[in-house]
Structure formats: structure tokens, C-alpha cells
Amino acid sequence: MQKLSMDELQRTDVESFKKQQKTPIAIVLDNVRSMHNVGSAFRTADGFAIEKIYLCGITGTPPHREIEKTALGATQSVTWEYAKDTNEVIDQLRSEGYTIVAIEQAENSVMLHEFQPDSSKKYALVFGNEVNGVDEDVMKKIDTCIEIPQYGTKHSLNVSVAIGIILWDFIQKRNLN
């Protein structure tokens, strides 16, 4: 078996990517402190053609060397916006018709394998701080909460890993509908 060359992969260029139809998902990063995690979020958002990333609170913004190190140019292709207050972003997205979903361990959370996204809806997926998770005030505004089942000794996954798992699962389930 031989790896495919860059030409064989036939990836789109940045300008074409910006014009193509996007998956109706927005990512909201609520006070994510690691620039590497922010960069990974951009790269994953590009890979799944996500509509937009909202960088909130203390979350770093491009241009930044550490973000670019993991984003590998995805900050140029993925639409993003910074907002100081995550709650204001949630209110804005709700007014635009998004269903607000926190990715968190919480009372009454739905396990990821049990959650079925509605292919007719737009979703805003809220990912929280690496230590404290999604802010409690933000949790009061969500429509539902999804939890990724875990079976080891750690109580959480790295936020960039969680973003990849959630987006892949959402897109697979949406494409089956």
C-alpha cells in the first residue's frame, strides 16, 4: 500500500473552500486557554467544513504562532469571530436558529452514541476550558448537553480530541439521515 500524493488527494484551495457549502455547525470555544487547542480546533473545523468558530473570553485569536503551529493554515480558511462574552454569542446564535449544545459532563447529559442530530437543524457546539469546562452561566442557556463516554481513569478528554470526536460523530449521523 502506498500513501496518496497531495495531487491525488485533490484538496480544494482556500478561496474555493470559502465559497463551498458548509456543514451547519458552529463551534464555540468558551475560555479555551491553550493556543495549540485553538489551532487544532481550526484544523478540525476545516477538515469537516464547519461554518464558523467563535473564540470567546480568554481564548486566543489568530494570528498567533502557537495557533498557527497546529492550525497549519486553517485560520485562513475557516471563518471565525472573537467575542469577550460567551453568553452574548449563545444569545446571537439562538436568534439565528441554532440549537445550542454543550459538550460537558452534567446532570441529564445525553451520551454521544445516544444523541441523534436532526439534519434539518443548525447546531452550535460549545466546548469549555481545559480545567473548568463550560462556564456554569453558559450551561444555563443550552438546549442539551452531550457527554462522550469514557472508560479509563481520567475524567475528561483534551478539548481538541473532544472536538474531533463530536464533529466526526455529528457528520456521520447527519449524512445517514
Summary of the structure (lengths in Angstrom):
residues: 177
radius of gyration: 16.0
end to end distance: 33.1
largest distance: 51.0
contacts: 541
relative contact order: 0.18
helix: 39%
strand: 22%
